[in-house]
Amino acid sequence: MADTLKRQTRIRSKMKKHNPTGLRLTVFRSLKNIYAQVIDDNKNQTLVAASSVEKPLENKKKMELSVEVGKLIAKRALDKGIKEVYFDRGKYKYHGRVKTLAESARKEGLKF
């Protein structure tokens, strides 16, 4: 557990140094679901959120849910005028469902 906390702290501190806009796309992954948020670090406020718990996304496989959540978060962010964010994978390694979510958000037009 200490290694994951170290990784998470290291990633976020590096990101805050190189993040002029203060917007980041944060991912949280549980055993069954995946959640994504666009957070404004300057105001400490969540601007856009999407998750696999929402009604139209239920009853799919985990990888399919990651793709759908990535598309949904990108669409909602672009609707709010957010085009560029920094990707915060948190304590998770960049592969599997986290990577799938990021790639699907990129395909929908979100830049990071």
Secondary structure, 3 states (H helix, E strand, C coil): CHHHHHHHHHHHHHHHHCCCCCEEEEEEECCCCEEEEEEECCCCEEEEEEECCCHHHCCCCHHHHHHHHHHHHHHHHHHCCCCECEEECCCCCCCCHHHHHHHHHHHCCCEC
